[in-house]
């Protein structure tokens, strides 16, 4: 049974009174298949190798686009954070350089 990140998995209950468990595959840990990291709809997360009582459904095109957009937003946010940190570093270095020049000028004017 092969699956990709973003595919939905349903673990069918073994008894009549138990509900099926559904979730989203958030990681493929094997080379080309199981085990999978699954985040269930109730928020629980686990690693599992699906048995014969499991079905895997690929998301629709719209759902896949939504997943890609969400991931792109996360990556863009991380890039923005790195850019902000770099800008703060450059600003700090520039402020130190200006301060050093001002101190040198003040020192020369006092002589």
Phi and psi in degrees as GROMACS dihedral restraints (atoms count N, CA, C in turn):
[ dihedral_restraints ]
;  ai    aj    ak    al  type     phi  dphi    fc
    3     4     5     6     1  -109.4    20    10
    4     5     6     7     1   142.6    20    10
    6     7     8     9     1  -147.2    20    10
    7     8     9    10     1   164.3    20    10
    9    10    11    12     1  -122.7    20    10
   10    11    12    13     1   161.4    20    10
   12    13    14    15     1   -58.7    20    10
   13    14    15    16     1   133.4    20    10
   15    16    17    18     1   100.2    20    10
   16    17    18    19     1   -17.3    20    10
   18    19    20    21     1   -68.6    20    10
   19    20    21    22     1   150.3    20    10
   21    22    23    24     1   -94.0    20    10
   22    23    24    25     1   141.3    20    10
   24    25    26    27     1  -123.8    20    10
   25    26    27    28     1   140.0    20    10
   27    28    29    30     1  -124.3    20    10
   28    29    30    31     1   121.4    20    10
   30    31    32    33     1   -98.9    20    10
   31    32    33    34     1   110.3    20    10
   33    34    35    36     1   -72.7    20    10
   34    35    36    37     1   137.6    20    10
   36    37    38    39     1   -65.7    20    10
   37    38    39    40     1   148.8    20    10
   39    40    41    42     1   -88.4    20    10
   40    41    42    43     1   -11.5    20    10
   42    43    44    45     1  -128.9    20    10
   43    44    45    46     1   159.5    20    10
   45    46    47    48     1   -66.9    20    10
   46    47    48    49     1   -36.4    20    10
   48    49    50    51     1   -85.8    20    10
   49    50    51    52     1    -2.1    20    10
   51    52    53    54     1  -101.0    20    10
   52    53    54    55     1   138.4    20    10
   54    55    56    57     1   -79.0    20    10
   55    56    57    58     1   156.9    20    10
   57    58    59    60     1   -66.4    20    10
   58    59    60    61     1   153.5    20    10
   60    61    62    63     1  -108.6    20    10
   61    62    63    64     1   131.7    20    10
   63    64    65    66     1  -123.5    20    10
   64    65    66    67     1   148.6    20    10
   66    67    68    69     1  -163.3    20    10
   67    68    69    70     1  -173.9    20    10
   69    70    71    72     1  -119.8    20    10
   70    71    72    73     1   135.7    20    10
   72    73    74    75     1   -76.4    20    10
   73    74    75    76     1   119.6    20    10
   75    76    77    78     1  -108.8    20    10
   76    77    78    79     1    -4.0    20    10
   78    79    80    81     1  -163.0    20    10
   79    80    81    82     1   137.9    20    10
   81    82    83    84     1  -106.9    20    10
   82    83    84    85     1   111.7    20    10
   84    85    86    87     1   -93.1    20    10
   85    86    87    88     1   -19.4    20    10
   87    88    89    90     1   -85.7    20    10
   88    89    90    91     1   169.8    20    10
   90    91    92    93     1   -60.5    20    10
   91    92    93    94     1   -44.4    20    10
   93    94    95    96     1  -146.2    20    10
   94    95    96    97     1    34.5    20    10
   96    97    98    99     1   172.9    20    10
   97    98    99   100     1  -151.1    20    10
   99   100   101   102     1   -57.3    20    10
  100   101   102   103     1   157.9    20    10
  102   103   104   105     1   -80.2    20    10
  103   104   105   106     1   162.7    20    10
  105   106   107   108     1  -119.4    20    10
  106   107   108   109     1   147.8    20    10
  108   109   110   111     1   -92.9    20    10
  109   110   111   112     1   124.7    20    10
  111   112   113   114     1  -121.8    20    10
  112   113   114   115     1   131.9    20    10
  114   115   116   117     1  -105.8    20    10
  115   116   117   118     1   112.6    20    10
  117   118   119   120     1   -75.6    20    10
  118   119   120   121     1   160.4    20    10
  120   121   122   123     1   -60.7    20    10
  121   122   123   124     1   -24.4    20    10
  123   124   125   126     1   -85.0    20    10
  124   125   126   127     1     1.9    20    10
  126   127   128   129     1   101.0    20    10
  127   128   129   130     1   -16.2    20    10
  129   130   131   132     1   -66.1    20    10
  130   131   132   133     1   148.9    20    10
  132   133   134   135     1  -132.8    20    10
  133   134   135   136     1   138.6    20    10
  135   136   137   138     1  -152.3    20    10
  136   137   138   139     1   168.3    20    10
  138   139   140   141     1  -106.7    20    10
  139   140   141   142     1   131.4    20    10
  141   142   143   144     1  -148.8    20    10
  142   143   144   145     1   156.1    20    10
  144   145   146   147     1  -110.7    20    10
  145   146   147   148     1   112.9    20    10
  147   148   149   150     1   -63.7    20    10
  148   149   150   151     1   141.9    20    10
  150   151   152   153     1   -97.4    20    10
  151   152   153   154     1  -168.2    20    10
  153   154   155   156     1   -69.2    20    10
  154   155   156   157     1   -12.5    20    10
  156   157   158   159     1   -89.9    20    10
  157   158   159   160     1    11.4    20    10
  159   160   161   162     1  -111.2    20    10
  160   161   162   163     1   147.0    20    10
  162   163   164   165     1  -127.6    20    10
  163   164   165   166     1   145.8    20    10
  165   166   167   168     1  -122.4    20    10
  166   167   168   169     1   130.7    20    10
  168   169   170   171     1  -122.1    20    10
  169   170   171   172     1   129.2    20    10
  171   172   173   174     1   -71.4    20    10
  172   173   174   175     1   144.9    20    10
  174   175   176   177     1   -69.2    20    10
  175   176   177   178     1   159.6    20    10
  177   178   179   180     1   -69.0    20    10
  178   179   180   181     1   168.6    20    10
  180   181   182   183     1   -59.6    20    10
  181   182   183   184     1   -42.3    20    10
  183   184   185   186     1   -62.7    20    10
  184   185   186   187     1   -43.1    20    10
  186   187   188   189     1   -65.2    20    10
  187   188   189   190     1   -40.7    20    10
  189   190   191   192     1   -63.5    20    10
  190   191   192   193     1   -42.1    20    10
  192   193   194   195     1   -62.8    20    10
  193   194   195   196     1   -38.9    20    10
  195   196   197   198     1   -63.3    20    10
  196   197   198   199     1   -42.1    20    10
  198   199   200   201     1   -63.4    20    10
  199   200   201   202     1   -42.5    20    10
  201   202   203   204     1   -65.6    20    10
  202   203   204   205     1   -41.2    20    10
  204   205   206   207     1   -64.0    20    10
  205   206   207   208     1   -40.0    20    10
  207   208   209   210     1   -63.9    20    10
  208   209   210   211     1   -44.1    20    10
  210   211   212   213     1   -64.4    20    10
  211   212   213   214     1   -40.9    20    10
  213   214   215   216     1   -62.2    20    10
  214   215   216   217     1   -39.0    20    10
  216   217   218   219     1   -63.4    20    10
  217   218   219   220     1   -40.6    20    10
  219   220   221   222     1   -63.8    20    10
  220   221   222   223     1   -45.5    20    10
  222   223   224   225     1   -63.9    20    10
  223   224   225   226     1   -42.1    20    10
  225   226   227   228     1   -63.4    20    10
  226   227   228   229     1   -40.1    20    10
  228   229   230   231     1   -63.0    20    10
  229   230   231   232     1   -42.0    20    10
  231   232   233   234     1   -64.7    20    10
  232   233   234   235     1   -40.6    20    10
  234   235   236   237     1   -64.5    20    10
  235   236   237   238     1   -40.2    20    10
  237   238   239   240     1   -63.8    20    10
  238   239   240   241     1   -40.0    20    10
  240   241   242   243     1   -62.7    20    10
  241   242   243   244     1   -44.2    20    10
  243   244   245   246     1   -64.0    20    10
  244   245   246   247     1   -40.1    20    10
  246   247   248   249     1   -65.1    20    10
  247   248   249   250     1   -40.2    20    10
  249   250   251   252     1   -63.8    20    10
  250   251   252   253     1   -42.9    20    10
  252   253   254   255     1   -63.7    20    10
  253   254   255   256     1   -41.9    20    10
  255   256   257   258     1   -64.2    20    10
  256   257   258   259     1   -41.3    20    10
  258   259   260   261     1   -64.3    20    10
  259   260   261   262     1   -40.4    20    10
  261   262   263   264     1   -64.8    20    10
  262   263   264   265     1   -37.8    20    10
  264   265   266   267     1   -64.9    20    10
  265   266   267   268     1   -46.1    20    10
  267   268   269   270     1   -64.2    20    10
  268   269   270   271     1   -42.2    20    10
  270   271   272   273     1   -61.9    20    10
  271   272   273   274     1   -41.2    20    10
  273   274   275   276     1   -63.4    20    10
  274   275   276   277     1   -42.9    20    10
  276   277   278   279     1   -65.7    20    10
  277   278   279   280     1   -39.5    20    10
  279   280   281   282     1   -65.6    20    10
  280   281   282   283     1   -41.3    20    10
  282   283   284   285     1   -64.3    20    10
  283   284   285   286     1   -39.3    20    10
  285   286   287   288     1   -65.3    20    10
  286   287   288   289     1   -39.5    20    10
  288   289   290   291     1   -63.9    20    10
  289   290   291   292     1   -44.2    20    10
  291   292   293   294     1   -63.4    20    10
  292   293   294   295     1   -41.0    20    10
  294   295   296   297     1   -63.7    20    10
  295   296   297   298     1   -41.3    20    10
  297   298   299   300     1   -64.2    20    10
  298   299   300   301     1   -42.9    20    10
  300   301   302   303     1   -63.7    20    10
  301   302   303   304     1   -43.5    20    10
  303   304   305   306     1   -62.1    20    10
  304   305   306   307     1   -39.6    20    10
  306   307   308   309     1   -65.9    20    10
  307   308   309   310     1   -39.5    20    10
  309   310   311   312     1   -65.5    20    10
  310   311   312   313     1   -43.4    20    10
  312   313   314   315     1   -63.5    20    10
  313   314   315   316     1   -44.9    20    10
  315   316   317   318     1   -62.2    20    10
  316   317   318   319     1   -40.4    20    10
  318   319   320   321     1   -63.8    20    10
  319   320   321   322     1   -41.8    20    10
  321   322   323   324     1   -69.6    20    10
  322   323   324   325     1   -34.9    20    10
  324   325   326   327     1   -69.8    20    10
  325   326   327   328     1   -27.2    20    10
  327   328   329   330     1   -77.9    20    10
  328   329   330   331     1   -19.0    20    10
